[in-house]
Amino acid sequence: MKIFQTILILLLVIFSLGYAVSEKTLFKEDFDSLDRWDPLYFPKIKRHSSYTIVSSGTGKYLIAESDASASALVYKKKFNVYEFPNIRWRWKVENVYRNGNAKMKKGDDYPIRIYVIFKYDPQKAGFFEKLQYNSAKLLYGEYPPHSALNYIWANKEHKENIITSAYTDKSKLIILEKGVSKVAKWETEEVNIITDYQWAFGKRPPAVASIAIMNDSDNTGEKSVSYVDYIEIYRKDTGR
């Protein structure tokens, strides 16, 4: 009862001050088409996941399918995470991977993930970091990402909420859903990029980022089907 009274008092104080929370959307993808997305393929991975749009009685959504494959969709435009730090989406999976394990390279596959890729800024890099990224640019023709947040539907139960990628410490896996308990059910997720980056890396993120969607199964050799209903990047504004 005391907790309820405290919450009620706080709400009354907020309303008495005349504050209201509104949202401003940078973009909302309802998947009428894939015109705003580019495919992303990875070196040495020849089998690619497929991404198609289907219509249902309630609208359109993205179907992501993998079969011992990996590739992604990347939104064409970059954005400033300090101006638009919030992401919201709705997703569903038909299955998870029996041999999927976020802590191991051979199990590093997910039926669906939404990830935020942060752009490397040479103006803010230290000496050794510049050497590393300049070498990578000579090899690949462009700078690799500075870092990444992966919001994943994990295949199994993990005690941790954040796991460092088995491939690189510049990529953190944030577990939003896990296991089979919610398979075949639509789930809505909302995240704050800045808060999660500080939580995962212990510092503030680079400003410029892009967003991607992926279903991959190249490590486990399994297959899966997943769905994304919509995805939205926005900010919350508080005014009087």
C-alpha positions in Angstrom: 0.0 0.0 0.0 2.8 2.4 0.8 4.4 1.8 -2.6 1.1 2.5 -4.3 0.8 5.8 -2.3 4.3 6.8 -3.2 3.7 6.2 -6.9 0.4 8.1 -6.8 2.1 11.1 -5.1 4.9 11.2 -7.7 2.4 11.1 -10.5 0.4 14.0 -9.0 3.6 16.0 -8.6 4.5 15.4 -12.3 1.1 16.4 -13.5 0.9 19.5 -11.3 4.2 20.7 -12.8 2.6 20.4 -16.3 5.2 18.1 -17.8 4.2 15.8 -20.7 6.2 13.2 -22.5 6.0 13.1 -26.3 7.8 11.2 -29.0 9.5 12.3 -32.2 10.1 9.6 -34.8 13.2 9.6 -37.1 11.7 6.7 -39.1 9.3 3.8 -38.7 9.7 0.9 -41.1 6.4 -1.0 -41.6 8.0 -3.1 -44.4 5.9 -2.0 -47.3 9.1 -2.6 -49.3 12.9 -3.0 -48.8 13.8 0.1 -50.7 15.4 1.7 -47.6 17.6 -1.3 -46.9 20.8 -2.8 -48.4 21.9 -6.4 -48.2 25.1 -7.1 -46.1 27.2 -10.1 -47.1 30.1 -11.4 -45.1 33.5 -12.6 -46.5 33.9 -16.4 -46.8 30.1 -17.0 -46.2 28.6 -18.2 -49.5 25.1 -19.1 -48.3 23.0 -16.1 -47.7 19.9 -15.7 -45.5 16.7 -14.5 -47.3 14.6 -11.5 -46.5 11.1 -11.1 -48.0 8.0 -9.1 -47.3 4.6 -10.8 -47.0 1.1 -9.4 -46.5 -1.4 -10.6 -43.9 -4.8 -9.5 -42.8 -3.3 -6.9 -40.5 -0.6 -5.5 -42.7 2.9 -6.4 -44.0 5.9 -7.8 -42.2 9.4 -9.0 -42.9 10.2 -12.7 -43.0 13.9 -13.6 -42.3 14.9 -17.2 -43.2 18.3 -18.9 -42.8 19.5 -22.4 -43.7 23.2 -22.8 -42.7 23.5 -19.3 -43.9 24.2 -15.7 -42.9 23.6 -12.2 -44.3 21.9 -9.1 -43.0 19.8 -6.1 -44.0 21.3 -2.6 -43.2 19.2 0.6 -43.1 20.7 2.9 -45.8 20.8 6.0 -43.7 22.9 6.6 -40.6 21.6 8.5 -37.6 22.8 10.3 -34.5 22.1 8.2 -31.4 22.2 11.3 -29.1 19.4 12.8 -31.1 17.4 9.6 -31.5 18.4 7.1 -28.8 15.3 4.9 -28.7 14.4 1.9 -30.8 11.1 -0.1 -30.7 10.2 -3.1 -32.7 8.0 -6.2 -32.7 9.4 -9.6 -33.6 8.6 -13.4 -33.5 10.5 -16.6 -34.1 9.3 -20.0 -35.2 12.2 -21.8 -33.5 15.6 -21.4 -31.9 18.8 -23.4 -32.6 19.5 -26.6 -30.7 23.3 -26.0 -30.8 23.1 -22.2 -30.4 25.3 -20.8 -27.6 26.1 -17.0 -27.4 29.3 -17.8 -25.5 30.9 -19.9 -28.2 31.9 -19.2 -31.8 30.4 -22.5 -33.1 27.1 -21.5 -31.4 27.1 -17.8 -32.3 23.9 -17.9 -34.4 20.5 -16.3 -33.6 17.1 -16.8 -35.3 16.7 -13.0 -35.2 18.8 -10.0 -34.0 18.5 -6.3 -34.3 21.9 -4.6 -34.1 23.2 -1.1 -33.9 26.6 -0.6 -35.7 28.6 2.4 -34.5 30.8 4.3 -37.0 34.5 4.6 -36.3 35.7 8.2 -36.0 39.5 8.6 -36.7 39.4 12.1 -35.2 38.6 10.6 -31.8 40.8 7.5 -32.0 44.1 7.0 -30.1 47.4 6.2 -31.8 47.2 2.4 -31.7 43.5 2.3 -32.6 44.3 4.4 -35.7 47.0 2.0 -36.7 44.6 -0.9 -36.4 41.8 0.7 -38.3 44.1 2.1 -41.0 45.4 -1.4 -41.6 41.9 -2.8 -41.9 40.9 0.0 -44.3 43.9 -1.0 -46.6 42.6 -4.6 -46.5 38.9 -4.0 -47.0 38.7 -0.6 -48.6 36.9 1.0 -45.8 37.0 1.4 -42.0 35.3 -1.4 -40.0 32.7 -0.5 -37.4 33.9 1.0 -34.2 31.6 -1.3 -32.1 28.2 -2.9 -32.1 25.3 -3.7 -29.9 23.4 -6.9 -30.7 19.9 -7.2 -29.4 19.3 -11.0 -29.7 16.8 -13.7 -29.3 19.1 -16.2 -27.5 18.7 -19.9 -28.2 19.2 -21.0 -24.6 18.9 -19.7 -21.0 21.9 -17.6 -19.9 22.3 -16.1 -16.5 23.9 -12.9 -17.9 21.9 -10.2 -19.7 25.0 -9.0 -21.6 27.6 -11.3 -23.2 30.8 -10.2 -25.1 30.9 -11.7 -28.6 33.1 -14.8 -28.9 34.6 -13.1 -32.0 35.4 -9.6 -30.7 35.2 -7.5 -27.6 33.9 -4.6 -29.7 30.6 -6.4 -30.0 28.2 -6.9 -27.1 25.2 -9.2 -27.1 22.2 -8.0 -25.2 19.7 -10.8 -24.5 16.1 -9.6 -24.8 14.4 -13.0 -25.3 15.8 -16.5 -24.7 14.8 -20.1 -25.1 11.6 -21.6 -26.4 9.0 -20.2 -23.9 7.9 -17.4 -26.3 8.5 -19.2 -29.6 5.7 -18.4 -32.1 4.6 -15.4 -30.0 4.9 -11.7 -31.1 7.0 -9.8 -28.6 7.5 -6.0 -28.5 10.9 -4.6 -27.5 11.9 -1.1 -26.5 15.5 -0.1 -25.8 17.7 3.0 -25.2 20.9 2.8 -27.2 22.9 5.2 -25.0 21.9 3.5 -21.7 22.6 0.0 -23.1 26.0 1.1 -24.6 27.1 2.5 -21.3 25.9 -0.6 -19.5 27.7 -2.9 -22.0 31.0 -1.0 -22.7 31.3 1.2 -19.6 31.5 4.4 -21.7 29.4 6.6 -23.9 28.9 5.5 -27.5 30.1 7.1 -30.7 27.5 9.5 -32.1 26.9 8.0 -35.6 25.3 4.6 -36.1 23.3 2.5 -38.5 20.8 -0.3 -37.7 20.6 -3.8 -39.1 18.5 -7.0 -39.0 19.9 -10.5 -39.3 18.9 -14.2 -39.1 22.1 -16.3 -39.2 22.8 -20.0 -38.9 26.2 -20.5 -40.6 27.9 -21.7 -37.4 25.3 -24.2 -36.2 24.3 -25.4 -39.7 20.7 -25.3 -38.7 17.7 -23.3 -40.1 15.0 -21.0 -38.8 12.3 -18.6 -39.8 11.6 -15.3 -38.0 9.5 -12.2 -38.4 9.7 -8.4 -37.8 6.5 -6.5 -37.9 7.9 -3.0 -37.7 11.0 -1.2 -36.4 11.1 2.5 -35.2 13.9 4.9 -34.2 12.7 7.8 -32.1 13.3 10.0 -29.1 11.2 10.9 -26.0 10.8 14.6 -25.4 9.7 16.1 -22.1 8.0 19.5 -22.2 5.7 21.7 -20.3 
